């Protein structure tokens, strides 16, 4: 039966035998963990807003339906279809980001969302995976075709997205975008002097953000000196980990989460620590590490520069956002509202990571070496 299955030439059969099933399984575990943790964290938040206890749980599951569909559909794509789809998605995203800045509602001093009946969407979430794919293609195209201004176009795309993010403003996402671009530029083989200049500009940008964005100044000051301002959320997060101990209080028995703002979004890792304990939190970290390391090993011997750069960009986004979320919860980094990939509540975040992980699965499939830009 297995031999017959392997000889089946259908699209689904080819997908199944070429996909990295271990990474697919790890992503499935993350999605299940997300449902469990949102179920644990959100009832108190829902009650605060006068909603039914499982309002956010139902919406999370509802968001997961298109998320999984996008992940599966994108993972089926060949490389040329992938970067073309990302190009269209990025163009739409840029238009929506401009619309959000001009016409979107202001929430906590930022205009990042577009509201519509029944919900809202944060277009900038989709800029990260789309940029990682497009930038990779432009750089790889420049290597293949002499005279093609791939690096210049990648820089232009980066600067356009960065300017829009700073106008919202969203410093956290700007940092992630910059790291994606910087990692791709480094791997593309640019001279070390140029790379050193980029690092210097990055450091200058971080200093500028501290000097000219009051909320960044406040967060960094409170991180360096907890007595410098209100650290209620971070302190509650640390209390949650302390209350959970090694094995946790048990599902549904956490108490600190009841007074932890954004427990279902920006501090859901603290809920994991309180109700399931330090061991579960460490296992969750290892699950993220496994996905990253496994994906790197899948492309280790790949000679296609597009695959290498695109995979790197997607993994930088995935890993860095996970690191920032967990580090903020443990006061190892300045507090920054950032979702935990595929776990935190939020439609835009889930959908964008559905796109990113679908692209990752597509890029790490076993296939004959094919340049995505051969007959562009």
Helices and strands as residue ranges (DSSP letters): H 2-7, H 11-18, H 21-48, H 55-75, H 79-103, E 114-116, E 119-121, H 125-144, H 150-168, H 171-187, H 192-212, H 214-224, G 226-228, H 232-244, G 256-259, H 268-299, H 305-329, H 347-363
